[in-house]
Amino acid sequence: MMKNLFWAGSLLALSFPVMAEMNVKSFDEIWEQLHKNSLSHQSLEQEKVAQDEAKARSERHWWPKAYVAGQWFSTNDPAQVFFNHLGQRSVGSADFNPSQLNQPGRKTFQAATLGLDLPLYEGGFKAQQVTMYEKLVRAAELDLKAKKTEEYSELGRHYGQLIVYHQQSSKLNNLKEELIKILKSYQVGSQSNPVGYSGVLGLKAVQNRMTGMLDEFQLKMIQSQKWIQGKMNDESTWKVDHDQDLKKYLEKNLAPQTSQSYSTMLLAQELKASTMNEAKNMEKARFLPKVGVFAQSNLYQGQRDSSTSQVYGLYLMWEIFNNDSYGRLGEASAKARAAEAKVAAYKQEEKIAMEQLDEAKQTLDRNLDLLNETDALMLEQTQNAMKLFRSGLLSALQLAEVLNRRVDLIQQKNQVQIQSLEVHSKIYQLMH
């Protein structure tokens, strides 16, 4: 851990002169590139394409089915030989000779069939299937929107973290530089002077604490930068606009959409769950009659002749009993009820989460206002304490205590700002 912090600190030291030369990328610029290169989004887009194709296919259910079949075969089976001769319309009186009927010899035939099947009524099976796919297409669209919202809010959190950690690092780094000057410029104590020496130890402890915090902040910045670069599929060097006010940044980029009751992700789940009702109705169709028209043309060809025949008509099929169908309706009904209950549970959890997040947001906003006010007071107190120390009116121990309180405030404010980013990010996901 210490080794990682050491390297992070080294990166921090190296990054300050380099960052000045980097291009500043706004949140909107990064989001445009991230969204364009999002592999998750591309995957969901293809899933939507697949659902569109399934919906288009289901809408063609009323189209007739056309089929063609062909055969070439050689046989000495008496029945097949006779009826294929009959199909060729070439049966002669000699074919009724018992010996000829029983021992026709091996004959070769060709047969072809062209058929047409047009369902007129299928118990509502296909119509329910169309409705199901329509819902799945809308759900796929919502999945796309939900993924976009998720990645946008995550980017908003990571981009905001870069702002927060950089701003607090700058404050801490400035404070550390002032402390280093004091330790270099003033003889505040030696081991023969216990009070003064204790003050030196206190100041050095504060310096070490600052160094550790700077390393930790830098490590967090590196992680957020790597996350963004990975999602953007871009390893080029850039930096965010570090001078933004966090409150204005949140209002601009992570403002919730107050008109939406539930998250897009939940709305997609609700649509998917509702398709279980269509699945239930499709199972009902198994027990209803099916009506259609058909037409078929046959071609028979053999050694004697060739001929065609046609047949057309209506058909009715009604499944009286099929063991495989038994219990399917009950299963589909149970799944539909389970899906409805699951969505209801999700809504309940999301409502509770939203109430908790809203309360947390209000508390964090109040805390940040107080911390900003305290930050200004502590900055002034720190500056005055350093002046008093230089004039000899404040001991090193007292200065160390003031600096420690200043570091405490920086750490506390940083934590509250990071929590505020997380809360705003989650609220954005739930309200879009």
N, C-alpha and C positions, 0 to 999 in steps of 0.2 A: 504493500500500500504506500509506504513512504517513498519507495522507488518511483512509483507512478506519479505521486505528487511532485517529486523532484523534477521529473521530465515535463510534467505539466507546467511547473513553474518556469522551467527553461524555455518552453514554448511561449509562455506569456511574455517573458523578457524579449524574446526574438520577434514576437508578433507586433509589438507596438510600432517600431519603425516601418515594418512591412505594410501594416494595415493602412497606413496613411496613403500608400500608393495604390491600394486596391480600389476597384470600382464599387461604388455604393449601389446596391440593388434594392429597389423598393419592394414592399410586400407584394404588390400587384404584379410586378415583373417576375418575381420568384414563383408566385402562384400560377401564373400563365404557363411557365415552363414546366413546373411540377405536374400540373394537370394534363398537359400535353403528353408527357412521358410516363404517366402513371400506368404501371403494368396491371395493377388491380382494376383500374377503370377500364382498360382495354379488354381484360378478361370478362368483365360484366357486360361490356358492349357486345362481345361475341355471344354471350348467353342470351342477350336480348334479340340478336339476329336469329338465333336458333328458335326462340319463342315466336318471333314474327313468322318464320317459315312454318312452324307447327300450326299457328293460327290460320295462315293462308291455306295450308293443306286441309285443315278441318272444315274451312268454309266451302271447299269444293266437294263436300260429301254428297251433294245432290247430282253430281256429274255421273253419267253412266260408266260402268266398268266394261271395257272391251278387252277381249282376250282371243288369242289364236293358239292352236295346238296342232302338232303334226306328228305322224307316225310312219315309220317304215318297219315292216315286220314280215317274217317268214314263219309259216305254221302249217302243221298237218292236223290241227285240231278240227274235227268234223263240224262243230258248231260255228267256229270262227270262219272257216272256209265258206260254209253255206251262206251265212248272213252277210259276209263281205261280197259274195257274188250277188246276193239280193240287193245290197246297197249299190252295186254297180248296175242294177236292173238288168242283169244278164243271166238269170236262172233259166235253165232249159229243162225240158222233160227228162233228159238223161240224168239230171241232178237228183231226181227222186228215186232213181234206182237204188235199192238198199245197199248193194255193194259199193256203189259210188258215194252214197251218203256216208257210209261207215269208213270207207278207205279212200278219201279224196286225193291222197298224195300231198306232197309239200307244195304249197302255193305261196307266192309273194304278193303283198298288198301295200298300198300307201293310203293314208287317210289324213284328212285335214279338217279342222273345225274353226270357224270364226263365230264368236259369240258376243252378245251384248246383254248386260244386266243393269237394270235401272231400279234402284230401291225407291219405293213410294212412301213407305212408312216403316220406321225402325224402332218404334216405341219411344221416340224422343232421344235415343242414345246419342246420335250425331249432333243434334241441336244443343244438347247439354254440353257436349264436348266443345262445340264452338264457343259457348259462353265461358267455359272453364279456361280455354286458351286466351280469350279476350282479357280475362282477369289476370292471367299469368303474364301477359304482355304488359299490362299496366303495372303489375308488381315488379317486373323487370325494369321498367322505367323508374319506378320509385327506388329500386335497389341502386340504380345508377346515381340517382340524386342523393341517396343516403351515403354512398361511398364518396361522392364528391364533397358532401358536407363533412364527413368524417375526416378526410384528408385536409380539407380547408381548415377545420378547427385545430387539427394537430399541427399544421403549419403555423397557424396563428399562435399556438402555445410555444412552439420552438423558436419562432422568430421573436416573440415577446421575451422569451428567456434570454436570448442573445442581447436584447436591449437592457434587460434588468441586470444581468450578471456583469455586463460591460460597465454600466453606470456605477454599480456598487464597487466594482473592481477599481474604477478610476478614483472614487472617493477614498477607498482603502489604500490605494497606492500613493495618493497624495499625502495621506496621513502618515504612512510609513516613511516616506521621504523626509517629512518634517522631523519625525522621530530619529531617523538616522543622522540628520544634521545635528540634532541635540546631543546624541551620544558621541558624535565626533568632535563637537565644538566645546563641550563643557566637561570640566572635571567635577563630576557631581558626587564623588565619594570613592573611598578606597577601603580595603579590608580593615584598616586601623580605625576607620570611622563607621561603626556598625549601622548607624542611621542612614548615612549617605550611601554606603555600599548596598544596603537593602533596597534603596531606591533604584540603584543601577540595575540590580537583578530584576526588579519589578518592570522597569522599562524594557529590558531585553526580553523578558517573558512576553510583554505586549507585542514586541517586534516579531517574535517567533509565532505568536498567535495570528498576527496579520499575514505573515508569509504563508502559513497553513491555509488560511481562508482564501487568499489569493490563488493558491494552487488549486483549491477545491472549485472556486468559481471558474477558473480557466478550464478545468476538466469538464465542467458542465457545459461551458461554451463550445468546447471541441465536440462533445457528444451531440449537441443540438445542430451544430454546423454539419457534422457528418450525416446526421439523419436527413437534413434538408438536401444535401448534395446527393445522397443515395437515392432519394425519391425523385430528384430532378434528373438523375443520371448525368451529372455534370460535375467534373472535378476541377473546373476553373476557379481561380481565386476571386473572391468578392467579399464584401462586408455589408452588414445591414446599416440602416440609418440609426446610429446609437443615440442621437440627440432627441429622440421623440419622447414626449410625455406619455407615460404608461396609460393614464386615464383616457387621454385623447386617442391613443392607439387602440384601446379596447372599444371605445365608442365607435370608431371608424370601421374596424375590421371584424370585431366579434360581437356586434350588437345582435340580440335575439330577435326573432320574428314573432311578435306578440299575437298575431292572428291565428297561429297554428296551435291546436290543442295537444297533439302528440307528435312525436318524432316521425320523420319520413320512414325510417327503418321499421317502426312499429306499424305504420300504415301499410307498408309492403307486406309485413307478416300477416296483417289482418286480411288483406286481399288473398294471400296464399291460403289462409285458413278457410276463407269463404268458398274456395274451389272444392273443398271437401263436400259441400252440399251438392255441387254438380256431380261429383263422383258418386254420391249416394243415389241421385236420380238416374245416373247412367246404369247403376246396378239394378234399379227398378225395371229398366228397359229389358233386362234379360227375361222377365216374366210376361212381357207383352208380345202380341203378334207382330210379325214382320211381313209386309206386303211389297211386291215388286212385279215388274214386267221383264220378260226375257225374250231374246230372239237368238236363233242359232242356225248357221248354215254349215252343212257337212259335205265334204268331198270324199268319194271313194274311188280308188283307182287300182286296177289289177291287170292281170294278163289278158282278160277278156275285154274289158271296156272301162270307162269312167263315167261317173254320174254324180249329181248333187241332190241334196234334199234340204228342206228348210222346216224349221219348227219355231213357233212363237206362242206366247201366252202369258198368263198371270200366275203368280205363285203365292202361297200363303204358308208361312212357317211359324209354328207356335211351340215353344219349348215346354213340354208338359212336366218333365222331371229330368234334372241333370245334377248328379251328386256334386259336381264341381261348383255349381251355382248356389248350392244350399248353404245358407249362412252368410253369403256375401253382403246382402243388404244390411243385416245386423252389424257386420264388421264395419261397413262404410258409415253407418249411422253413429256408431261408437267413436269412430275416428273424427267425424264431424263435430260431435259434442266435445271431444277432447281438445280439438283445435280451437274451438270457441272459448273453452275454459282457459286454455293457455294464453290466448290473446287478452282475455279479461284480466288474467294474472299479470301479464306484462304491463297492461294499462295501469293497474293498481300500483305496481312497482315504480313505473315511470312517474306517476303522479306524486308518490311519496318522495322520490328522488328529486323531482323538480321543486317541491316545497322545501326540502332540505337545502338544495343548492341556492334557492332564492334567499333563504335565511342566512346562509353562509356568505352570499354575495353582499348582502346589506351589512353584515358584521364586518367583513373584510374591508368594504368601502369606508366604513366609519373608522376602522383601525388605521387605514392608510392615511386618511385625513389627519388623524391625531399624530401619526408617525411623521408625516411631512412637517407638521407644526413643530414637533419635538426635534426633528432633524435640524431645522433652522436654529432652534434654541441651542442645541448641543454643538452645532458648528460654531456659533458665537461664543459659547462657554469654552470650547477647546481653544479657540484663538486667544481668548483672554487668559486662559490658564497658561498657555505657552509664553505669553508676554510677562505674566507674573513670575513664571519660573525663571525667565531670563533676567528679570530684575531682582531675583533672589527672594521674592515674597512668597514663593510656593516651593515646597520640597519636591524632590524627585518621586517620592512615594505618593504624594498627593497628585502629581501630574500623571503618574501611572494609573491611578484610580480614575481620573477624568478620561484618559485615553481608553481605558478598558470599557467605560460606560459608552463611549463613542463607538467602539468596535461592536459592543453589544447591540447598539441601536442599528448599526449598519446590517448586522446579521439578522436581527429581528425584522427590519424593513424588507430585506431581501426575501426572507421566508414568507412574509405576508404577500409580497408582490407575486412570488411564484405560485402561492396558493390561489391568489386572485386570478392568475392566468389559467390555472387548471379549472377553476370553477366556471369562469367565463367560457372556456372551451367546451366544457360539458353542457352548459346551458345552451350554447349555440347549437350543439348536436341535437339536443332534445327539442329545440324550438325551430328547427329547419327540416 
